[in-house]
């Protein structure tokens, strides 16, 4: 028998800041300061940054810079850099790591294959291997992009590191910076907004147990905006918090209304109605912005579990 539920879940901002997805994250350690567009305005060679942006365009790969929490001096000496690649599509999640000296080696990657979830070029070109350490907490601290990412993100990263949490990195722009501090947790790729240290610790603990913490969660980076809201709504409606058991089967419609079919690994299906609205009252669309706006929000207005006979409809 089908089961209907009305859920007040809303998602004010996608984790990427646009409707684009990021199925795979490529994270390069880069010391020193970051500008607003960090790949081309940091101590990384800007020509390399432009080449990486071009190589990743349209592939589903998101390239970001990371650094350890703390002071951001760059001694200017050749250093071994930490590198991660993470594919976040549920059911096909992986996190690999490597250490390199010359970041130009990243141009030897097959970006299209990485975006599709094939990690072989990461191993061949860079010597990458499956990451055996702790899950990663990437705290956005790109103050040149939005000052609250530095004012709120850097203290959070420092607090986590000082309390002994391993796997903490500062990261360049994640999106949704008016929700600072924002954090991306890997390998599952769920983003969190306006979080405190205890929420990040619980999310990391959840990863170790194979579950998703929904407190403060703004969705999985593998999905577009309506799908992010739909998947989280099904988790809440069904009480299902295990990682990698839910996926988006189909999305129909266009703004301002979508029908999203979410599937479970056990064969169950839900049809979720998502409507685009405007966040009211007017508010700054970026932290510290002087001009008020009405940012788009995703409202889940209905979650309906489908009968087996309705799955083909």
N, C-alpha and C positions, 0 to 999 in steps of 0.2 A: 504494500500500500504506500502511495506517495506521501511524502511528508512536506508540509509547507512551513516556512518561517519568514518573518519579516525582521530584518537585521538593520540596525542603525549604523553599521560600519561605514566609515568614509575614509577616503585617502586624499588629502588635500594636495599632495605634490608627489610626482614620481621620484624614485630614488635617483634617477639620472638627471632630473631637471627638464627633460623633454620626454616625448612619447617613445623615443628610441630605447631599444633593449640593450643590455650588455650581457650576452651569454657567457663571455669569457673575459676575465680580468688579467691583464699583464702588468705586473707591478715591479718597477725598477727602483732600487735604492739610489737616491741622489741627495748628497749633503748640501748644506748651504741654504740660502733663501730661495723662495719661490715667488714668481710673479703671478699675475692674474691668469695667464695662460702658461702654466708651468712648463710644459714640454718645450716651449720656445722662449721662455723668460725665466730661466734658472741658470745654474752653472753647467747644465747639460748643453752640449753643442747644439745651438739652435737649428743648424742644418740637419742634424740627426733627429731632433725633435720634429721638424717638419716632415722628414722622411717617414718617421714612425706614424705620425698622424695620417699621412697619405696611405701607407701600407695597411693601416687598420680600418680605413674608411669603408663602410658598407659590409664589413665582415662579421660584425657582432663582437669584435674584440675592443675592449676599452683599455687604453694604456694610461697608467697613472704613476706618479712618483711617490715614493715612500721614504721616510727617514725615522730614525730613532727619536723617542721623546727626549726633550731637553734642549740644551743650547744648540744652535744651528751653524756653528762655525764650519767652514770648509777649508781644510788645510792646503788644498790644492795639490796634494800628492796623489799619485796613482794608488787606488785602493781597490780591494776586492769588494764587489757590490753584491748584495743579496737580491735575488730575483725570484718572483713567484708567478705562476700561471694557475688560474682557477677557472674551471668550467662549472656553471651553476644551474644548468638545466636539471630539474628533479629527475631522478632515476639514472642520470649519467654524470653525477657530480664527481669531480676529482680536483685535487690540489697538488701541484708539483713544485719543486724548488730547485734552484741552481745558484752557483756563485761564479761571477765572471769579473774580469778586469776591464775588458773593452766593451762598452755598451753597443758599439757598432755591430757586434755579432747578432744583435736582435733582428737586424735586417735580413738575416738568413732564415728567419722563421717563415713558415707557411701560414700566413694570417687567416686565410679562408678556412684552412683545415682546423686551426685552433678555434675559430669561432663556431665551427660545426662540432667541436668536441673531440677532435683528434689531437692527441698530445705528442705524437711521434716526432714531429719536427722539433719540439722543445727538448726532447732527449737527444736527438741527432745533432742539432746545431749548437746546443748549449750544455749538453751533459746533464740535463734535468732528470730528476728522479722523484718518485712519490714522496710527498712531505710526510715525515713521521713524527713531527713535533706537535706542539699545541695548536689549536685553532687560532686564527688570526682575528684581531680586532683592529680595524683601520679607522682611526679618528680623524675626521676632516679638520685640518688646521690652516687652510689656505687663506690667511688673512688678507692678502692682496685681492682675492676674489670677493670676499665678504668679511668685514672686520670681525663679526661675531664668531666666525670659525676659529679665529685666533683667540679672541677674548674668552670664549667658552670651551672651545675644543682643546686648546693647549693645556689648560688646567686639568681637564678630564684625562687626557693622555698621561700627564705627569702623575696624577693620583693613581691611576691604574698601575703604571710602572712601579711607583714607589711602594704600592701595596703587594708587590710580588707577582702580579699577573703577567704571565709570559705571552708572547705573541702579539704585543701591542706595538703598533706603528702609527705615526702620523702619515696622513695621505693627502694628496691634492684633491681638488674639487670633486665632491660626490653628488652635489645637487641638493635642492631643498634646503638651502642654507638658512632660511628664516626659521627652520626647525632646529637650529644649532643648540647643543652639539649633536652632530650626526655621526653615525658609526655604521660601517659595513662589516659584517661578520662572515668570515670564510671558513670552510669551503662552501656552505650552503647558499651564500649570497643574499642573505636578508639584511635589510637596512633598518636602522632605528633612529628616531628623532627625539630631541629634547630629553635625552637620557641622562641618568646619573650612573655613577660607578656600579652600584649594586645591580642595575638592570643589565649592564654589559657583562658583569661577572656571571649573572644567571644565564644570559644568552650563550656565553662560552661554555658554561657547564652543560647547558642543553645540547650543544653540538657534541660534546663528549658522550652524551647519553643517546644521541641520535634523535633529538626532538627539537622543535622550533618553539621559542618563547615569543608569544604574541604581544606581551606588554611593550608598548612603545614602538611596535613593529610597523614599518611603512611599506613592506612588500619585498618580494624577491626580484632581484635585478634581471632575471631571465625573462620576465614578463613585461608587457606593456601595461600602461596605467589601469585600464579596466580589469585586466586579468590579475594584477596585483591585489586590487580590492576584492575581486571575486574569490580568489584562493584563500585569503585571510578570513573572509566571511564564512566560507565552508568550514574552515578549521573551527571557528567559534560555534557555528550551528551544529556541527557533528561531534564536537569535542575531540577532534583528531589533531594531535600535536606531534605525531611522529614525522620525522623528516623524510622526504623523497617518496611519500606514498600518494601525494596529490599532484596532479598536473593539469594543464589547460588542454582540453581536447579540441575545442572549437570556439571561435569568436565570430559572432554575426552582428551586423549593424554598423553604424557609424555615429559619430558625435551628433547629438548629445545622449544617445541611448544604445546600449549594447546588450546582447544575450550571450553570456559566456558559459560554456559547458565545462565543468571541472570534473575530472575523473579520478577515481581511487584505484590503487593497485589491485584491490580485491574485486574490481568490476563495477562498483557503484558509480553513479553519475548524478550530478546536480546541475540544474540550470539556474544561473544567477543573472538577475536583471540589474544592470549598472547604469546609472544616469549621471550625466555631467551637470554640475551646478556651479554656482559662484559662491565663494567664501564671503560671508557678510558678518559684521559690518566691514566696510573697506579697511584695508590694512596694508602695511608695506609689503611689497612682493619680494623684497630683499632686505635682509637685516640692515638697519641703519638708513634705508632709503627714505628720502624726504617725501616722495610722491606716493599717495595711497592708491591701491588697486583692489581688484576683486579676483584673486587667483582662482583658477578652475579647481574644482574638487570632484572626486568620484564618490557618489552615494550608492550604496547597495540597497535597493528597495525591495528585493525579494530573493529568497533562496528556496528552490523547490527540488526535492529529491525525485528523480525520475523512476518510473516503473520500468522493469526490464523490457516490456513490450514497447516502451517509448524511446528506447535508446537509439533506434535507427531513424527516428523522425527528425 
